[in-house]
Amino acid sequence: MATTNRIGLIGGTGPEGLGLAMRFAKAGDEVFIGSRSLERAEEAAAKVLEKLPDARVKGLLNAEAIERAGIVFLTVPFAAHREMLEELREVIGEKILVDVVVPVEFGRDGVVVTPVEEGSAAQQAGAILPRAKIVSGFHHLPAPDLQRIERPMQGDVLVCGDHKVAKQRVIEQAEKIEYVRGLDLGGLANSRYLEALTAVLLNLNKLYKARAGVRIVGL
């Protein structure tokens, strides 16, 4: 039987964070949706309860959501990434932080990756939070599909990080989502490839009017 986790979502009121909240709540985890606005956090929790009346979910301010969680997911836009982490550095402390943020820009020619001095959003998180156990993953699960909780998901979650125990916990967390497989992609330096692949998928989905994800064959 899968272990029940306490999951905190920073930026949990956005489409991706809300979708992950729904899936983890469906799996039986206790979910804390964080926001800078308590009203928005409570509204997001209410949306989860509309679909899952028995869910253990609560909307809180970011700091309180983090304090209650064992694993923290960061799902804010990249423009807010550095500021949010610096603001919450002390409360995150040594916790597992799953960075789902993708540094991309939407332009006339499609989606392009925004250069990050540290190499990737996840590596930037590691520089800002030296005590935290940073894991990069969950970039390639489309938010609309995550929120359709009556349907199984399709795809693999590629995960990388330098802390082996934390990475394994996140892989196990990914596999709580029906038909999703978690795969180890090695050290945190590989996060730049995960983030860049997201831009590729976004461009494909726009061109083909689809919601393509990632499935690794041969493993």
MDAnalysis code that builds the backbone (N, CA, C; Angstrom):
import MDAnalysis as mda
import numpy as np

u = mda.Universe.empty(657, n_residues=219, atom_resindex=np.repeat(np.arange(219), 3), trajectory=True)
u.add_TopologyAttr("name", ["N", "CA", "C"] * 219)
u.add_TopologyAttr("resid", np.arange(1, 220))
u.add_TopologyAttr("resname", ["MET", "ALA", "THR", "THR", "ASN", "ARG", "ILE", "GLY", "LEU", "ILE", "GLY", "GLY", "THR", "GLY", "PRO", "GLU", "GLY", "LEU", "GLY", "LEU", "ALA", "MET", "ARG", "PHE", "ALA", "LYS", "ALA", "GLY", "ASP", "GLU", "VAL", "PHE", "ILE", "GLY", "SER", "ARG", "SER", "LEU", "GLU", "ARG", "ALA", "GLU", "GLU", "ALA", "ALA", "ALA", "LYS", "VAL", "LEU", "GLU", "LYS", "LEU", "PRO", "ASP", "ALA", "ARG", "VAL", "LYS", "GLY", "LEU", "LEU", "ASN", "ALA", "GLU", "ALA", "ILE", "GLU", "ARG", "ALA", "GLY", "ILE", "VAL", "PHE", "LEU", "THR", "VAL", "PRO", "PHE", "ALA", "ALA", "HIS", "ARG", "GLU", "MET", "LEU", "GLU", "GLU", "LEU", "ARG", "GLU", "VAL", "ILE", "GLY", "GLU", "LYS", "ILE", "LEU", "VAL", "ASP", "VAL", "VAL", "VAL", "PRO", "VAL", "GLU", "PHE", "GLY", "ARG", "ASP", "GLY", "VAL", "VAL", "VAL", "THR", "PRO", "VAL", "GLU", "GLU", "GLY", "SER", "ALA", "ALA", "GLN", "GLN", "ALA", "GLY", "ALA", "ILE", "LEU", "PRO", "ARG", "ALA", "LYS", "ILE", "VAL", "SER", "GLY", "PHE", "HIS", "HIS", "LEU", "PRO", "ALA", "PRO", "ASP", "LEU", "GLN", "ARG", "ILE", "GLU", "ARG", "PRO", "MET", "GLN", "GLY", "ASP", "VAL", "LEU", "VAL", "CYS", "GLY", "ASP", "HIS", "LYS", "VAL", "ALA", "LYS", "GLN", "ARG", "VAL", "ILE", "GLU", "GLN", "ALA", "GLU", "LYS", "ILE", "GLU", "TYR", "VAL", "ARG", "GLY", "LEU", "ASP", "LEU", "GLY", "GLY", "LEU", "ALA", "ASN", "SER", "ARG", "TYR", "LEU", "GLU", "ALA", "LEU", "THR", "ALA", "VAL", "LEU", "LEU", "ASN", "LEU", "ASN", "LYS", "LEU", "TYR", "LYS", "ALA", "ARG", "ALA", "GLY", "VAL", "ARG", "ILE", "VAL", "GLY", "LEU"])
u.atoms.positions = np.array([
    [0.844, -1.199, 0.000],
    [0.000, 0.000, 0.000],
    [0.879, 1.249, 0.000],
    [0.543, 2.215, -0.851],
    [1.345, 3.423, -0.986],
    [1.305, 4.246, 0.299],
    [2.421, 4.879, 0.604],
    [2.508, 5.743, 1.776],
    [1.709, 7.023, 1.543],
    [0.969, 7.437, 2.575],
    [0.247, 8.702, 2.497],
    [1.213, 9.841, 2.807],
    [1.256, 10.826, 1.912],
    [2.157, 11.958, 2.081],
    [1.372, 13.236, 2.353],
    [2.075, 14.220, 2.907],
    [1.521, 15.554, 3.100],
    [2.192, 16.452, 2.063],
    [1.395, 16.907, 1.113],
    [1.911, 17.610, -0.057],
    [1.561, 19.095, 0.026],
    [2.574, 19.946, -0.124],
    [2.356, 21.380, -0.207],
    [2.594, 21.857, -1.620],
    [1.746, 22.763, -2.098],
    [1.869, 23.281, -3.459],
    [2.003, 24.799, -3.421],
    [3.198, 25.307, -3.725],
    [3.411, 26.746, -3.844],
    [2.992, 27.146, -5.250],
    [2.048, 28.039, -5.354],
    [1.476, 28.327, -6.662],
    [0.416, 27.313, -7.031],
    [-0.181, 26.719, -6.027],
    [-1.165, 25.666, -6.247],
    [-2.485, 26.146, -6.806],
    [-2.650, 27.461, -6.959],
    [-3.904, 27.979, -7.511],
    [-3.871, 28.056, -9.035],
    [-2.693, 27.887, -9.643],
    [-2.588, 27.889, -11.107],
    [-3.021, 26.555, -11.687],
    [-3.131, 26.466, -13.024],
    [-3.642, 25.249, -13.661],
    [-2.848, 23.990, -13.331],
    [-1.506, 24.064, -13.396],
    [-0.687, 22.875, -13.130],
    [-0.750, 22.487, -11.660],
    [-0.605, 23.465, -10.777],
    [-0.664, 23.176, -9.351],
    [-2.010, 22.605, -8.937],
    [-3.071, 23.162, -9.494],
    [-4.411, 22.674, -9.170],
    [-4.600, 21.247, -9.668],
    [-4.076, 20.960, -10.872],
    [-4.178, 19.598, -11.399],
    [-3.428, 18.593, -10.549],
    [-2.222, 18.949, -10.107],
    [-1.471, 18.052, -9.230],
    [-2.181, 17.878, -7.891],
    [-2.755, 18.957, -7.379],
    [-3.507, 18.865, -6.124],
    [-4.638, 17.857, -6.250],
    [-5.350, 17.907, -7.372],
    [-6.463, 16.976, -7.585],
    [-5.978, 15.537, -7.651],
    [-4.900, 15.312, -8.394],
    [-4.405, 13.938, -8.545],
    [-3.867, 13.371, -7.229],
    [-3.150, 14.183, -6.472],
    [-2.607, 13.687, -5.210],
    [-3.713, 13.496, -4.171],
    [-4.694, 14.376, -4.194],
    [-5.838, 14.207, -3.291],
    [-6.596, 12.937, -3.633],
    [-6.742, 12.679, -4.928],
    [-7.421, 11.450, -5.363],
    [-6.668, 10.209, -4.888],
    [-5.335, 10.307, -4.824],
    [-4.507, 9.180, -4.378],
    [-4.541, 8.993, -2.864],
    [-5.201, 9.915, -2.155],
    [-5.343, 9.786, -0.707],
    [-4.385, 10.618, 0.110],
    [-3.560, 11.437, -0.544],
    [-2.636, 12.290, 0.197],
    [-3.361, 13.472, 0.821],
    [-2.733, 14.049, 1.826],
    [-3.218, 15.289, 2.426],
    [-2.547, 16.437, 1.680],
    [-3.356, 17.335, 1.132],
    [-2.849, 18.353, 0.214],
    [-3.094, 19.747, 0.776],
    [-2.033, 20.560, 0.753],
    [-2.121, 21.949, 1.206],
    [-1.796, 22.865, 0.034],
    [-2.802, 23.589, -0.436],
    [-2.638, 24.490, -1.571],
    [-2.219, 25.854, -1.060],
    [-1.019, 26.284, -1.455],
    [-0.491, 27.546, -0.974],
    [-0.640, 28.679, -1.968],
    [-0.773, 29.882, -1.449],
    [-0.850, 31.084, -2.267],
    [-0.465, 32.276, -1.397],
    [-0.131, 33.395, -2.026],
    [0.057, 34.627, -1.277],
    [-1.279, 35.202, -0.829],
    [-2.357, 34.731, -1.472],
    [-3.710, 35.169, -1.128],
    [-4.466, 34.006, -0.511],
    [-4.860, 34.134, 0.744],
    [-5.617, 33.071, 1.395],
    [-6.932, 32.825, 0.677],
    [-7.557, 33.875, 0.192],
    [-8.830, 33.725, -0.518],
    [-8.663, 32.867, -1.763],
    [-7.609, 33.118, -2.532],
    [-7.375, 32.329, -3.741],
    [-7.053, 30.878, -3.393],
    [-6.292, 30.675, -2.330],
    [-5.956, 29.316, -1.909],
    [-7.209, 28.547, -1.505],
    [-8.088, 29.196, -0.772],
    [-9.329, 28.545, -0.344],
    [-10.245, 28.269, -1.530],
    [-10.255, 29.165, -2.512],
    [-11.058, 28.937, -3.717],
    [-10.534, 27.717, -4.484],
    [-9.209, 27.579, -4.556],
    [-8.628, 26.429, -5.240],
    [-8.959, 25.127, -4.506],
    [-8.879, 25.149, -3.180],
    [-9.240, 23.959, -2.404],
    [-10.697, 23.581, -2.629],
    [-11.560, 24.589, -2.748],
    [-12.982, 24.332, -2.998],
    [-13.183, 23.651, -4.353],
    [-12.367, 24.015, -5.355],
    [-12.462, 23.378, -6.668],
    [-12.097, 21.901, -6.593],
    [-11.096, 21.584, -5.776],
    [-10.732, 20.179, -5.591],
    [-11.877, 19.430, -4.922],
    [-12.470, 20.040, -3.910],
    [-13.557, 19.378, -3.179],
    [-14.816, 19.214, -4.025],
    [-15.003, 20.068, -5.017],
    [-16.136, 19.896, -5.935],
    [-16.043, 18.565, -6.667],
    [-14.818, 18.184, -7.027],
    [-14.623, 16.935, -7.766],
    [-14.373, 15.752, -6.836],
    [-13.797, 16.034, -5.662],
    [-13.432, 14.979, -4.716],
    [-13.927, 15.372, -3.330],
    [-15.212, 15.177, -3.047],
    [-15.787, 15.652, -1.786],
    [-15.115, 15.107, -0.526],
    [-14.482, 13.945, -0.631],
    [-13.830, 13.350, 0.537],
    [-12.339, 13.671, 0.621],
    [-11.869, 14.539, -0.265],
    [-10.438, 14.857, -0.286],
    [-10.008, 15.575, 0.985],
    [-8.773, 15.310, 1.374],
    [-8.178, 16.032, 2.495],
    [-7.332, 17.151, 1.896],
    [-7.958, 18.297, 1.710],
    [-7.305, 19.416, 1.048],
    [-7.657, 20.702, 1.766],
    [-6.688, 21.606, 1.842],
    [-6.917, 22.864, 2.544],
    [-6.130, 23.962, 1.839],
    [-6.744, 25.144, 1.693],
    [-6.074, 26.302, 1.140],
    [-5.447, 27.133, 2.246],
    [-4.164, 27.465, 2.082],
    [-3.412, 28.175, 3.119],
    [-2.485, 29.204, 2.472],
    [-1.964, 30.102, 3.269],
    [-0.882, 30.949, 2.811],
    [0.356, 30.072, 2.566],
    [1.215, 30.507, 1.641],
    [2.351, 29.672, 1.231],
    [3.158, 29.124, 2.402],
    [3.529, 29.971, 3.336],
    [4.401, 29.544, 4.433],
    [3.763, 28.441, 5.263],
    [2.476, 28.565, 5.534],
    [1.803, 27.545, 6.346],
    [1.657, 26.243, 5.569],
    [1.404, 26.334, 4.265],
    [1.316, 25.131, 3.436],
    [2.641, 24.382, 3.455],
    [3.740, 25.124, 3.388],
    [5.069, 24.506, 3.409],
    [5.342, 23.872, 4.772],
    [5.025, 24.577, 5.826],
    [5.269, 24.069, 7.182],
    [4.580, 22.733, 7.416],
    [3.380, 22.559, 6.870],
    [2.617, 21.334, 7.108],
    [3.026, 20.179, 6.198],
    [3.774, 20.493, 5.117],
    [4.050, 19.494, 4.092],
    [5.344, 18.735, 4.334],
    [5.391, 17.512, 3.815],
    [6.615, 16.741, 3.784],
    [7.336, 16.904, 2.460],
    [6.566, 17.038, 1.386],
    [7.096, 17.293, 0.048],
    [6.433, 18.557, -0.481],
    [7.229, 19.472, -1.007],
    [6.715, 20.745, -1.500],
    [6.911, 20.816, -3.012],
    [5.856, 21.187, -3.725],
    [5.916, 21.377, -5.171],
    [5.856, 22.867, -5.475],
    [6.724, 23.311, -6.379],
    [6.739, 24.707, -6.803],
    [6.232, 24.790, -8.234],
    [5.093, 25.488, -8.436],
    [4.461, 25.529, -9.754],
    [4.150, 26.954, -10.202],
    [4.979, 27.907, -9.782],
    [4.748, 29.310, -10.146],
    [5.348, 29.595, -11.524],
    [4.954, 30.699, -12.189],
    [5.634, 31.110, -13.420],
    [7.092, 31.441, -13.136],
    [7.944, 31.285, -14.143],
    [9.374, 31.521, -13.927],
    [9.659, 32.957, -13.496],
    [8.846, 33.893, -13.940],
    [9.056, 35.299, -13.562],
    [9.002, 35.499, -12.046],
    [8.294, 34.603, -11.346],
    [8.162, 34.712, -9.885],
    [9.076, 33.740, -9.140],
    [9.847, 32.961, -9.868],
    [10.613, 31.853, -9.296],
    [11.614, 32.311, -8.234],
    [12.530, 33.180, -8.618],
    [13.577, 33.611, -7.697],
    [12.985, 34.327, -6.475],
    [12.099, 35.272, -6.733],
    [11.515, 36.044, -5.639],
    [10.773, 35.149, -4.653],
    [10.017, 34.187, -5.169],
    [9.251, 33.292, -4.299],
    [10.170, 32.438, -3.431],
    [11.222, 31.909, -4.020],
    [12.140, 31.060, -3.259],
    [12.906, 31.858, -2.210],
    [13.323, 33.062, -2.557],
    [14.024, 33.892, -1.574],
    [13.098, 34.260, -0.416],
    [11.849, 34.506, -0.737],
    [10.867, 34.856, 0.293],
    [10.611, 33.688, 1.241],
    [10.642, 32.460, 0.714],
    [10.250, 31.280, 1.490],
    [11.440, 30.408, 1.898],
    [12.652, 30.923, 1.710],
    [13.861, 30.125, 1.941],
    [13.903, 29.503, 3.332],
    [13.633, 30.275, 4.359],
    [13.766, 29.771, 5.724],
    [12.719, 28.713, 6.054],
    [11.505, 28.914, 5.600],
    [10.451, 27.954, 5.924],
    [10.625, 26.657, 5.126],
    [11.208, 26.743, 3.923],
    [11.482, 25.522, 3.153],
    [12.592, 24.723, 3.829],
    [13.624, 25.398, 4.288],
    [14.683, 24.739, 5.049],
    [15.290, 23.547, 4.339],
    [15.171, 22.358, 4.945],
    [15.771, 21.141, 4.409],
    [14.739, 20.232, 3.745],
    [13.560, 20.731, 3.472],
    [12.498, 19.908, 2.888],
    [12.819, 19.496, 1.451],
    [12.083, 18.512, 0.959],
    [12.135, 18.144, -0.457],
    [11.336, 19.177, -1.234],
    [11.965, 19.799, -2.216],
    [11.287, 20.755, -3.077],
    [11.306, 20.223, -4.503],
    [10.137, 19.976, -5.053],
    [10.010, 19.532, -6.439],
    [9.763, 20.758, -7.307],
    [10.742, 21.090, -8.133],
    [10.641, 22.286, -8.974],
    [10.021, 21.893, -10.313],
    [8.802, 22.380, -10.555],
    [8.068, 22.084, -11.782],
    [8.129, 23.278, -12.744],
    [8.859, 24.297, -12.367],
    [8.880, 25.554, -13.114],
    [9.692, 25.410, -14.397],
    [9.181, 26.030, -15.470],
    [9.851, 25.990, -16.766],
    [10.141, 27.421, -17.225],
    [11.406, 27.758, -17.479],
    [11.738, 29.107, -17.935],
    [11.533, 29.259, -19.443],
    [10.338, 29.649, -19.838],
    [10.029, 29.801, -21.263],
    [9.392, 31.156, -21.525],
    [9.464, 31.560, -22.781],
    [8.821, 32.780, -23.245],
    [7.946, 32.438, -24.442],
    [6.821, 33.117, -24.556],
    [5.892, 32.889, -25.656],
    [6.022, 34.053, -26.641],
    [6.534, 33.744, -27.822],
    [6.751, 34.789, -28.820],
    [6.071, 34.500, -30.129],
    [6.353, 35.340, -31.106],
    [5.732, 35.200, -32.426],
    [6.093, 33.869, -33.080],
    [7.316, 33.398, -32.827],
    [7.791, 32.165, -33.458],
    [7.564, 30.930, -32.591],
    [6.783, 31.068, -31.553],
    [6.490, 29.931, -30.688],
    [7.128, 30.062, -29.324],
    [7.239, 28.953, -28.636],
    [7.769, 28.920, -27.272],
    [9.282, 28.701, -27.321],
    [10.017, 29.524, -26.619],
    [11.474, 29.376, -26.554],
    [11.911, 29.340, -25.096],
    [13.021, 28.685, -24.834],
    [13.557, 28.577, -23.477],
    [14.264, 29.875, -23.099],
    [13.967, 30.368, -21.916],
    [14.636, 31.555, -21.378],
    [15.971, 31.143, -20.753],
    [17.091, 31.754, -21.153],
    [18.379, 31.394, -20.537],
    [18.367, 31.674, -19.031],
    [18.922, 30.751, -18.271],
    [19.027, 30.891, -16.815],
    [20.501, 30.821, -16.452],
    [20.968, 31.790, -15.720],
    [22.394, 31.876, -15.394],
    [22.913, 30.605, -14.733],
    [22.109, 30.022, -13.853],
    [22.542, 28.826, -13.121],
    [22.446, 27.560, -13.973],
    [21.808, 27.643, -15.132],
    [21.663, 26.486, -16.025],
    [20.237, 26.038, -16.214],
    [19.426, 26.160, -15.180],
    [18.020, 25.762, -15.242],
    [17.294, 26.369, -14.050],
    [15.974, 26.334, -14.086],
    [15.197, 26.814, -12.950],
    [15.509, 25.998, -11.697],
    [15.620, 24.684, -11.855],
    [15.887, 23.822, -10.700],
    [17.266, 24.092, -10.112],
    [18.245, 24.351, -10.960],
    [19.582, 24.681, -10.454],
    [19.585, 26.052, -9.779],
    [18.764, 26.958, -10.274],
    [18.610, 28.239, -9.599],
    [18.025, 28.019, -8.202],
    [17.034, 27.130, -8.112],
    [16.457, 26.802, -6.803],
    [17.524, 26.240, -5.864],
    [18.404, 25.386, -6.399],
    [19.462, 24.822, -5.580],
    [20.431, 25.872, -5.069],
    [20.686, 26.890, -5.896],
    [21.589, 27.966, -5.477],
    [20.958, 28.829, -4.394],
    [19.648, 29.036, -4.482],
    [18.948, 29.868, -3.506],
    [18.671, 29.107, -2.215],
    [18.441, 27.793, -2.338],
    [18.073, 26.955, -1.192],
    [19.127, 25.865, -0.985],
    [20.303, 26.188, -0.492],
    [21.370, 25.193, -0.386],
    [21.070, 24.056, 0.581],
    [20.144, 24.253, 1.511],
    [19.824, 23.184, 2.476],
    [18.717, 22.264, 1.986],
    [17.931, 22.731, 1.030],
    [16.787, 21.942, 0.558],
    [17.252, 20.811, -0.359],
    [16.399, 19.793, -0.458],
    [16.658, 18.658, -1.350],
    [15.866, 18.935, -2.637],
    [16.531, 19.473, -3.642],
    [15.864, 19.906, -4.867],
    [15.724, 18.742, -5.834],
    [14.516, 18.550, -6.313],
    [14.230, 17.539, -7.328],
    [13.484, 18.239, -8.462],
    [13.870, 17.930, -9.693],
    [13.228, 18.520, -10.863],
    [12.346, 17.468, -11.523],
    [11.095, 17.833, -11.846],
    [10.208, 16.860, -12.487],
    [8.787, 17.368, -12.648],
    [7.939, 16.528, -13.238],
    [6.505, 16.801, -13.439],
    [6.244, 17.911, -14.459],
    [7.218, 18.199, -15.333],
    [7.034, 19.278, -16.296],
    [6.100, 18.906, -17.441],
    [5.942, 17.622, -17.726],
    [5.358, 17.204, -18.999],
    [3.973, 16.595, -18.874],
    [3.300, 16.830, -17.757],
    [1.916, 16.380, -17.592],
    [1.005, 17.576, -17.834],
    [0.242, 17.592, -18.918],
    [-0.592, 18.759, -19.239],
    [-1.622, 19.047, -18.155],
    [-1.741, 20.310, -17.782],
    [-2.672, 20.704, -16.727],
    [-4.112, 20.296, -17.018],
    [-4.631, 20.469, -18.249],
    [-6.018, 20.055, -18.498],
    [-6.246, 18.574, -18.241],
    [-5.261, 17.748, -18.607],
    [-5.403, 16.305, -18.370],
    [-5.310, 15.973, -16.887],
    [-4.444, 16.660, -16.167],
    [-4.362, 16.433, -14.726],
    [-5.699, 16.710, -14.054],
    [-6.404, 17.726, -14.517],
    [-7.663, 18.117, -13.888],
    [-8.842, 17.235, -14.308],
    [-8.671, 16.431, -15.327],
    [-9.725, 15.475, -15.710],
    [-9.518, 14.199, -14.896],
    [-9.842, 14.280, -13.622],
    [-9.478, 13.195, -12.711],
    [-10.278, 11.918, -12.939],
    [-11.334, 11.997, -13.735],
    [-12.102, 10.791, -14.039],
    [-11.384, 9.925, -15.073],
    [-10.324, 10.475, -15.694],
    [-9.578, 9.747, -16.717],
    [-8.161, 9.455, -16.225],
    [-7.622, 8.264, -16.541],
    [-6.219, 7.997, -16.208],
    [-5.307, 8.909, -17.026],
    [-4.140, 9.236, -16.481],
    [-3.142, 9.994, -17.224],
    [-2.364, 9.056, -18.146],
    [-1.682, 9.637, -19.108],
    [-0.780, 8.892, -19.970],
    [0.579, 9.569, -19.924],
    [1.635, 8.797, -19.741],
    [2.966, 9.385, -19.824],
    [3.883, 9.003, -18.689],
    [5.141, 9.379, -18.864],
    [6.173, 9.171, -17.868],
    [6.539, 10.503, -17.232],
    [6.924, 10.470, -15.970],
    [7.460, 11.642, -15.277],
    [8.959, 11.433, -15.129],
    [9.733, 12.271, -15.804],
    [11.190, 12.202, -15.726],
    [11.648, 13.068, -14.560],
    [12.495, 12.504, -13.714],
    [12.869, 13.145, -12.455],
    [14.389, 13.165, -12.325],
    [14.941, 14.294, -11.927],
    [16.380, 14.339, -11.665],
    [16.657, 15.115, -10.385],
    [17.795, 14.813, -9.772],
    [18.170, 15.454, -8.518],
    [19.435, 14.816, -7.976],
    [20.077, 15.504, -7.058],
    [21.334, 15.012, -6.502],
    [21.163, 14.245, -5.189],
    [19.968, 14.289, -4.614],
    [19.706, 13.596, -3.347],
    [18.912, 12.329, -3.661],
    [19.543, 11.159, -3.535],
    [18.944, 9.911, -3.999],
    [17.644, 9.561, -3.282],
    [17.611, 9.730, -1.968],
    [16.407, 9.369, -1.212],
    [15.245, 10.278, -1.592],
    [15.516, 11.574, -1.688],
    [14.467, 12.519, -2.072],
    [13.960, 12.218, -3.468],
    [14.873, 11.909, -4.375],
    [14.477, 11.607, -5.753],
    [13.589, 10.363, -5.811],
    [13.939, 9.358, -5.044],
    [13.117, 8.141, -5.032],
    [11.728, 8.420, -4.470],
    [11.646, 9.256, -3.449],
    [10.326, 9.614, -2.904],
    [9.472, 10.329, -3.947],
    [10.099, 11.166, -4.746],
    [9.353, 11.896, -5.771],
    [8.924, 10.963, -6.901],
    [9.771, 10.012, -7.260],
    [9.388, 9.005, -8.256],
    [8.174, 8.219, -7.766],
    [8.192, 7.822, -6.511],
    [7.051, 7.099, -5.934],
    [5.808, 7.979, -5.913],
    [5.987, 9.273, -5.674],
    [4.856, 10.197, -5.683],
    [4.254, 10.285, -7.077],
    [5.090, 10.327, -8.092],
    [4.604, 10.379, -9.477],
    [3.748, 9.162, -9.793],
    [4.142, 8.013, -9.279],
    [3.437, 6.779, -9.623],
    [2.140, 6.588, -8.852],
    [1.800, 7.561, -7.999],
    [0.464, 7.561, -7.394],
    [-0.593, 8.022, -8.393],
    [-0.164, 8.652, -9.474],
    [-1.083, 9.063, -10.525],
    [-1.290, 7.873, -11.455],
    [-2.534, 7.511, -11.699],
    [-2.850, 6.311, -12.469],
    [-2.152, 6.289, -13.826],
    [-1.501, 5.157, -14.116],
    [-0.839, 4.884, -15.391],
    [0.362, 5.782, -15.661],
    [0.857, 6.467, -14.660],
    [2.064, 7.275, -14.814],
    [3.240, 6.511, -14.220],
    [4.366, 6.577, -14.901],
    [5.591, 5.925, -14.441],
    [6.637, 7.000, -14.141],
    [7.342, 6.867, -13.033],
    [8.426, 7.775, -12.705],
    [9.758, 7.181, -13.115],
    [10.611, 7.980, -13.760],
    [11.914, 7.507, -14.228],
    [13.025, 8.433, -13.736],
    [14.126, 7.844, -13.321],
    [15.282, 8.567, -12.793],
    [16.142, 9.047, -13.958],
    [16.325, 10.368, -14.071],
    [17.133, 10.946, -15.146],
    [18.504, 11.408, -14.655],
    [18.881, 11.008, -13.459],
    [20.214, 11.342, -12.983],
    [20.260, 12.603, -12.141],
    [21.406, 13.306, -12.183],
    [21.651, 14.448, -11.326],
    [20.899, 15.695, -11.731],
    [20.911, 16.676, -10.839],
    [20.138, 17.902, -11.053],
    [20.612, 18.689, -12.275],
    [21.855, 18.521, -12.692],
    [22.347, 19.222, -13.881],
    [21.527, 18.873, -15.120],
    [20.885, 17.706, -15.115],
    [20.065, 17.297, -16.256],
    [18.717, 18.011, -16.310],
    [18.423, 18.800, -15.290],
    [17.131, 19.505, -15.275],
    [16.985, 20.458, -16.460],
    [18.076, 20.969, -16.976],
    [17.991, 21.887, -18.128],
    [17.367, 21.190, -19.335],
    [17.606, 19.876, -19.473],
    [17.045, 19.139, -20.603],
    [15.551, 18.891, -20.410],
    [15.154, 18.616, -19.177],
    [13.731, 18.458, -18.891],
    [12.976, 19.747, -19.191],
    [13.526, 20.851, -18.758],
    [12.862, 22.136, -18.942],
    [12.792, 22.498, -20.424],
    [13.876, 22.253, -21.163],
    [13.888, 22.551, -22.595],
    [12.909, 21.667, -23.357],
    [12.788, 20.411, -22.935],
    [11.854, 19.507, -23.605],
    [10.414, 19.997, -23.474],
    [10.113, 20.679, -22.393],
    [8.772, 21.238, -22.210],
    [8.445, 22.230, -23.320],
    [9.422, 23.054, -23.700],
    [9.205, 24.002, -24.800],
    [8.929, 23.269, -26.104],
    [9.633, 22.168, -26.333],
    [9.399, 21.358, -27.534],
    [7.955, 20.855, -27.557],
    [7.503, 20.326, -26.425],
    [6.140, 19.784, -26.352],
    [5.095, 20.881, -26.536],
    [5.328, 22.042, -25.947],
    [4.375, 23.142, -26.094],
    [4.251, 23.566, -27.547],
    [5.358, 23.605, -28.261],
    [5.306, 23.956, -29.677],
    [4.593, 22.890, -30.499],
    [4.880, 21.622, -30.216],
    [4.182, 20.542, -30.910],
    [2.679, 20.597, -30.668],
    [2.313, 20.808, -29.417],
    [0.895, 20.837, -29.075],
    [0.168, 21.990, -29.753],
    [0.859, 23.122, -29.891],
    [0.250, 24.266, -30.572],
    [0.074, 23.966, -32.057],
    [1.102, 23.404, -32.684],
    [1.055, 23.131, -34.117],
    [0.027, 22.057, -34.467],
    [-0.054, 21.034, -33.609],
    [-0.925, 19.896, -33.910],
    [-2.241, 19.925, -33.135],
    [-2.445, 21.012, -32.373],
    [-3.675, 21.139, -31.570],
    [-3.892, 19.878, -30.736],
    [-2.862, 19.545, -29.963],
    [-2.872, 18.303, -29.185],
    [-2.398, 18.582, -27.764],
    [-2.284, 17.527, -26.962],
    [-1.719, 17.621, -25.615],
    [-0.731, 16.460, -25.441],
    [0.319, 16.494, -26.235],
    [1.321, 15.427, -26.200],
    [2.113, 15.474, -24.900],
    [2.484, 14.293, -24.447],
    [3.328, 14.181, -23.262],
    [4.570, 13.393, -23.599],
    [5.153, 12.750, -22.588],
    [6.384, 11.990, -22.772],
    [6.156, 10.541, -22.353],
    [6.534, 9.607, -23.227],
    [6.531, 8.185, -22.878],
    [7.833, 7.587, -23.411],
    [8.665, 7.066, -22.523],
    [9.930, 6.467, -22.907],
    [9.691, 4.986, -23.199],
    [10.086, 4.532, -24.383],
    [9.901, 3.127, -24.761],
    [11.217, 2.386, -24.591],
    [11.110, 1.079, -24.432],
    [12.304, 0.242, -24.315],
    [12.797, 0.050, -22.896],
    [12.102, 0.638, -21.908],
    [12.493, 0.486, -20.508],
    [11.444, -0.330, -19.767],
])
